[in-house]
Amino acid sequence: MPSTREIRRRIRSVKNITQITKAMQMVASSKMRRAQERVQESRPYADQLRELVSRLASAGSEDIGEGAVLMKQRPVRNIGIVLLTPDRGLCGALPSNINRKAASTALEEQNKLPQHPGINYVAVGRKGRDFIVRTQQNLLAEFTNYGDKPSLTDASAIAQVAKDAFLRGEADVVYLVYAKFINTVTQQPIAVQLLPVQPPETEGKRETTEYIYEPSASEIFQALLPRYVDVQVYQALLETIASFQSAQMVAMKNATDSGNELIQDLTLTYNKARQAAITTQILEVIAGAEAL
């Protein structure tokens, strides 16, 4: 059994660590609420834009094909993956789950095609960048330190790299891999096709209202496509940040609870060791008295 001095030293160490994790939990909780608010506020805009793109695609479907280069389908020889991960750790298994989803998506897409196309990555976040470098994958570009409040300009820069790779033929299909924020304890890694753009299908009953577009629906649609891609990347950034803050808060809470439990166990061990030492001293005094 360790000495009482060693146990006291370990109790102090665990208490110091618990104070740090408690502070990080409170900071993450505050940031998490703001990140959740930004996600909730951006989702209606993204949904409305998605509905508008779907409506324009159906309205101008007869003359939209050749003009929209971002919708052009071609044989898949190279696959691009925009991988969005946190910059920092201490958030549980979230970065590993996102990286695992990216690897499984790449493997599934390769197995679908007989020629096994190459995989090119665009890393957004240090955790994804480190995973790509560690696994020796081809890295087209990297974006780090995007902070807790990324702007649409940041998302446009990321989307522009993906669009340039698609237009140059470095990627015939581009997937966006990120963690979708469900709630505080649930973050789901998902992969969605970013390029070529696939207009979302309208859900429910088809609208009977006819709109008059000026200029034509096809021209508006082609002008709106780059914005649609930028908004998809921006929404994924917000979802990733909200997922990171939530995962970090839960991880720090679990660490704090585990630290408190460890302190209780160490305190019990310390009391037992102290009681054993006192008992030994009493026995030694009694034995000495009997010897005299």
TAVEN-V178732 format. One record per pair of residues at least 12 apart in sequence whose C-alpha atoms are under 10 Angstrom apart, sorted by the first residue. I is the first residue (numbers start at 1). J is the second residue. If there is no record, write none. Layout:
I,J + I,J
//
This chain:
1,269 + 1,270 + 1,272 + 1,273 + 2,269 + 2,270 + 2,273 + 3,270 + 3,273 + 3,274 + 3,277 + 4,269 + 4,270 + 4,271 + 4,272 + 4,273 + 4,274 + 4,277 + 5,270 + 5,274 + 6,270 + 7,266 + 7,267 + 7,269 + 7,270 + 7,271 + 7,273 + 8,266 + 8,267 + 8,270 + 10,262 + 10,263 + 10,266 + 10,267 + 11,259 + 11,260 + 11,262 + 11,263 + 11,264 + 11,265 + 11,266 + 11,267 + 11,270 + 12,263 + 13,263 + 14,256 + 14,258 + 14,259 + 14,260 + 14,262 + 14,263 + 14,266 + 15,256 + 15,259 + 15,260 + 15,262 + 15,263 + 16,259 + 17,255 + 17,256 + 17,259 + 18,252 + 18,253 + 18,255 + 18,256 + 18,257 + 18,258 + 18,259 + 18,260 + 18,263 + 19,256 + 19,259 + 20,252 + 20,255 + 20,256 + 21,90 + 21,249 + 21,251 + 21,252 + 21,253 + 21,254 + 21,255 + 21,256 + 21,257 + 21,259 + 22,249 + 22,252 + 22,253 + 22,254 + 22,255 + 22,256 + 22,257 + 22,259 + 23,252 + 23,253 + 23,256 + 24,90 + 24,248 + 24,249 + 24,251 + 24,252 + 24,253 + 24,256 + 25,245 + 25,246 + 25,248 + 25,249 + 25,250 + 25,251 + 25,252 + 25,253 + 25,254 + 25,255 + 25,256 + 26,249 + 26,252 + 26,253 + 27,245 + 27,248 + 27,249 + 28,244 + 28,245 + 28,246 + 28,247 + 28,248 + 28,249 + 28,250 + 28,251 + 28,252 + 29,184 + 29,245 + 29,246 + 29,247 + 29,248 + 29,249 + 29,250 + 29,252 + 29,253 + 30,245 + 30,249 + 31,148 + 31,241 + 31,242 + 31,244 + 31,245 + 31,246 + 31,249 + 32,148 + 32,184 + 32,241 + 32,242 + 32,243 + 32,244 + 32,245 + 32,246 + 32,247 + 32,248 + 32,249 + 33,184 + 33,242 + 33,245 + 33,246 + 34,148 + 34,149 + 34,242 + 34,245 + 35,148 + 35,149 + 35,238 + 35,239 + 35,240 + 35,241 + 35,242 + 35,243 + 35,244 + 35,245 + 35,246 + 36,181 + 36,182 + 36,183 + 36,184 + 36,238 + 36,239 + 36,241 + 36,242 + 36,243 + 36,245 + 36,246 + 37,238 + 37,242 + 38,149 + 38,235 + 38,238 + 38,239 + 38,241 + 38,242 + 39,181 + 39,235 + 39,236 + 39,237 + 39,238 + 39,239 + 39,240 + 39,241 + 39,242 + 40,238 + 40,239 + 42,231 + 42,234 + 42,235 + 42,238 + 42,239 + 43,235 + 43,238 + 43,239 + 45,231 + 45,235 + 46,228 + 46,231 + 46,232 + 46,234 + 46,235 + 49,224 + 49,227 + 49,228 + 49,231 + 49,232 + 50,199 + 50,200 + 50,201 + 50,202 + 50,228 + 50,231 + 50,232 + 51,199 + 51,200 + 51,201 + 51,202 + 51,203 + 52,199 + 52,200 + 52,202 + 52,221 + 52,224 + 52,228 + 53,198 + 53,199 + 53,200 + 53,201 + 53,202 + 53,217 + 53,220 + 53,221 + 53,222 + 53,224 + 53,225 + 53,228 + 54,198 + 54,199 + 54,200 + 54,201 + 54,202 + 54,221 + 55,199 + 55,200 + 55,201 + 55,202 + 55,206 + 55,207 + 55,211 + 55,217 + 55,221 + 56,199 + 56,211 + 56,213 + 56,216 + 56,217 + 56,218 + 56,219 + 56,220 + 56,221 + 56,222 + 56,224 + 57,198 + 57,199 + 57,200 + 57,201 + 57,217 + 57,218 + 57,220 + 57,221 + 57,222 + 58,199 + 58,201 + 58,202 + 58,217 + 58,218 + 59,210 + 59,211 + 59,212 + 59,213 + 59,216 + 59,217 + 59,218 + 59,221 + 60,216 + 60,217 + 60,218 + 60,219 + 60,220 + 60,221 + 61,217 + 61,218 + 61,221 + 62,218 + 63,217 + 63,218 + 63,219 + 64,217 + 64,218 + 64,219 + 64,221 + 64,222 + 65,218 + 65,222 + 67,218 + 67,219 + 67,221 + 67,222 + 68,196 + 68,197 + 68,218 + 68,219 + 68,221 + 68,222 + 68,223 + 68,225 + 69,163 + 69,166 + 69,167 + 69,196 + 69,197 + 69,222 + 69,225 + 70,163 + 70,166 + 70,167 + 70,194 + 70,195 + 70,196 + 70,197 + 70,198 + 70,222 + 70,225 + 70,226 + 70,229 + 71,195 + 71,196 + 71,197 + 71,198 + 71,199 + 71,222 + 71,225 + 72,166 + 72,167 + 72,172 + 72,173 + 72,195 + 72,196 + 72,197 + 72,198 + 73,172 + 73,173 + 73,195 + 73,196 + 73,197 + 73,198 + 74,169 + 74,172 + 74,173 + 74,196 + 75,113 + 75,172 + 75,173 + 76,109 + 76,110 + 76,113 + 76,115 + 76,116 + 76,117 + 76,118 + 76,169 + 76,171 + 76,172 + 76,173 + 77,110 + 77,113 + 77,115 + 77,116 + 77,117 + 77,118 + 77,119 + 77,169 + 77,170 + 77,171 + 77,172 + 77,173 + 78,110 + 78,116 + 78,117 + 78,118 + 78,119 + 78,120 + 78,166 + 78,169 + 78,170 + 78,171 + 78,172 + 78,173 + 78,174 + 79,106 + 79,109 + 79,110 + 79,116 + 79,117 + 79,118 + 79,119 + 79,120 + 79,121 + 79,166 + 79,169 + 79,170 + 79,171 + 79,172 + 79,173 + 79,174 + 79,175 + 80,106 + 80,118 + 80,119 + 80,120 + 80,121 + 80,122 + 80,138 + 80,139 + 80,140 + 80,162 + 80,165 + 80,166 + 80,170 + 80,171 + 80,172 + 80,173 + 80,174 + 80,175 + 80,176 + 80,193 + 80,194 + 80,195 + 81,102 + 81,103 + 81,105 + 81,106 + 81,119 + 81,120 + 81,121 + 81,122 + 81,123 + 81,139 + 81,140 + 81,162 + 81,171 + 81,173 + 81,174 + 81,175 + 81,176 + 81,177 + 81,191 + 81,192 + 81,193 + 81,194 + 82,102 + 82,120 + 82,121 + 82,122 + 82,123 + 82,124 + 82,128 + 82,140 + 82,141 + 82,142 + 82,158 + 82,159 + 82,161 + 82,162 + 82,174 + 82,175 + 82,176 + 82,177 + 82,178 + 82,191 + 82,192 + 82,193 + 82,194 + 82,233 + 83,98 + 83,99 + 83,101 + 83,102 + 83,121 + 83,122 + 83,123 + 83,124 + 83,125 + 83,127 + 83,128 + 83,129 + 83,132 + 83,142 + 83,175 + 83,176 + 83,177 + 83,178 + 83,179 + 83,191 + 84,98 + 84,99 + 84,102 + 84,122 + 84,123 + 84,124 + 84,125 + 84,126 + 84,127 + 84,128 + 84,129 + 84,143 + 84,144 + 84,176 + 84,177 + 84,178 + 84,179 + 84,189 + 84,233 + 84,236 + 84,237 + 84,239 + 84,240 + 84,241 + 85,97 + 85,98 + 85,99 + 85,123 + 85,124 + 85,125 + 85,126 + 85,127 + 85,128 + 85,129 + 85,144 + 85,177 + 85,178 + 85,179 + 85,237 + 85,240 + 85,241 + 85,243 + 85,244 + 86,98 + 86,124 + 86,125 + 86,126 + 86,127 + 86,128 + 86,144 + 86,145 + 86,146 + 86,147 + 86,148 + 86,178 + 86,179 + 86,237 + 86,240 + 86,241 + 86,243 + 86,244 + 86,245 + 87,124 + 87,125 + 87,126 + 87,127 + 87,128 + 87,129 + 87,143 + 87,144 + 87,145 + 87,146 + 87,147 + 87,241 + 87,244 + 88,125 + 88,126 + 88,127 + 88,145 + 88,244 + 88,248 + 89,126 + 89,127 + 89,244 + 89,247 + 89,248 + 90,244 + 90,247 + 90,248 + 90,249 + 90,250 + 90,251 + 90,252 + 90,255 + 91,243 + 91,244 + 91,245 + 91,246 + 91,247 + 91,248 + 91,249 + 91,250 + 91,251 + 91,252 + 92,244 + 92,247 + 92,248 + 92,249 + 92,250 + 92,251 + 92,252 + 92,254 + 93,247 + 93,248 + 93,251 + 94,127 + 94,179 + 94,187 + 94,188 + 94,189 + 94,240 + 94,243 + 94,244 + 94,247 + 94,248 + 95,125 + 95,126 + 95,127 + 95,128 + 95,131 + 95,178 + 95,179 + 95,189 + 95,244 + 95,247 + 96,127 + 96,128 + 96,131 + 97,178 + 97,179 + 97,187 + 97,188 + 97,189 + 97,190 + 98,127 + 98,128 + 98,177 + 98,178 + 98,179 + 98,187 + 98,188 + 98,189 + 98,190 + 98,191 + 98,240 + 99,127 + 99,128 + 99,129 + 99,131 + 99,132 + 99,177 + 99,178 + 99,189 + 100,131 + 100,189 + 101,177 + 101,178 + 101,179 + 101,188 + 101,189 + 101,190 + 101,191 + 102,121 + 102,128 + 102,175 + 102,176 + 102,177 + 102,178 + 102,189 + 102,190 + 102,191 + 103,119 + 103,131 + 103,132 + 103,177 + 104,191 + 105,175 + 105,177 + 105,190 + 105,191 + 105,192 + 106,118 + 106,119 + 106,120 + 106,175 + 107,119 + 117,171 + 117,172 + 118,137 + 118,138 + 118,170 + 118,171 + 119,137 + 119,138 + 119,139 + 119,170 + 119,171 + 119,174 + 120,132 + 120,137 + 120,138 + 120,139 + 120,140 + 120,141 + 120,165 + 120,170 + 120,171 + 120,174 + 121,137 + 121,138 + 121,139 + 121,140 + 121,141 + 121,142 + 121,162 + 121,171 + 121,174 + 121,175 + 122,138 + 122,139 + 122,140 + 122,141 + 122,142 + 122,143 + 122,158 + 122,159 + 122,161 + 122,162 + 122,165 + 122,174 + 122,176 + 123,139 + 123,140 + 123,141 + 123,142 + 123,143 + 123,144 + 123,158 + 124,141 + 124,142 + 124,143 + 124,144 + 124,145 + 124,146 + 124,158 + 124,178 + 124,237 + 125,142 + 125,143 + 125,144 + 125,145 + 125,146 + 125,147 + 126,142 + 126,143 + 126,144 + 126,145 + 127,144 + 128,142 + 128,143 + 128,144 + 129,141 + 129,142 + 129,143 + 129,144 + 140,161 + 140,162 + 140,165 + 140,170 + 141,158 + 141,161 + 141,162 + 142,158 + 142,161 + 143,157 + 143,158 + 146,237 + 146,241 + 147,241 + 148,237 + 148,238 + 148,240 + 148,241 + 148,242 + 148,244 + 148,245 + 149,237 + 149,238 + 149,241 + 150,234 + 150,237 + 150,238 + 150,241 + 151,234 + 151,237 + 151,238 + 152,230 + 152,231 + 152,233 + 152,234 + 152,235 + 152,237 + 153,230 + 153,234 + 154,230 + 154,233 + 154,234 + 154,237 + 155,229 + 155,230 + 155,231 + 155,232 + 155,233 + 155,234 + 155,235 + 155,236 + 155,237 + 155,238 + 156,226 + 156,227 + 156,229 + 156,230 + 156,231 + 156,232 + 156,233 + 156,234 + 157,230 + 157,233 + 158,230 + 158,233 + 158,234 + 159,194 + 159,226 + 159,227 + 159,229 + 159,230 + 159,231 + 159,232 + 159,233 + 159,234 + 160,226 + 160,229 + 160,230 + 162,174 + 162,175 + 162,176 + 162,194 + 162,195 + 162,229 + 163,194 + 163,195 + 163,196 + 163,226 + 163,229 + 163,230 + 166,195 + 166,196 + 167,195 + 167,196 + 171,195 + 171,196 + 172,195 + 172,196 + 173,193 + 173,194 + 173,195 + 173,196 + 173,197 + 174,192 + 174,193 + 174,194 + 174,195 + 174,196 + 174,197 + 175,190 + 175,191 + 175,192 + 175,193 + 175,194 + 175,195 + 175,196 + 176,190 + 176,191 + 176,192 + 176,193 + 176,194 + 176,195 + 176,232 + 176,233 + 176,236 + 177,189 + 177,190 + 177,191 + 177,192 + 177,193 + 177,194 + 177,233 + 177,236 + 177,240 + 178,190 + 178,191 + 178,192 + 178,233 + 178,236 + 178,237 + 178,239 + 178,240 + 178,241 + 178,243 + 179,191 + 179,236 + 179,237 + 179,238 + 179,239 + 179,240 + 179,241 + 179,242 + 179,243 + 179,244 + 180,235 + 180,236 + 180,237 + 180,238 + 180,239 + 180,240 + 180,241 + 180,242 + 180,243 + 181,236 + 181,238 + 181,239 + 181,240 + 181,241 + 181,242 + 181,243 + 181,244 + 181,246 + 181,247 + 182,239 + 182,242 + 182,243 + 183,242 + 183,243 + 183,246 + 183,247 + 184,242 + 184,243 + 184,244 + 184,245 + 184,246 + 184,247 + 184,249 + 184,250 + 185,243 + 185,246 + 185,247 + 185,249 + 185,250 + 185,251 + 186,243 + 186,246 + 186,247 + 187,239 + 187,240 + 187,242 + 187,243 + 187,244 + 187,246 + 187,247 + 188,240 + 188,243 + 189,240 + 189,243 + 192,232 + 194,228 + 194,229 + 194,230 + 194,232 + 194,233 + 195,229 + 196,229 + 197,225 + 197,226 + 197,228 + 197,229 + 199,225 + 199,228
//
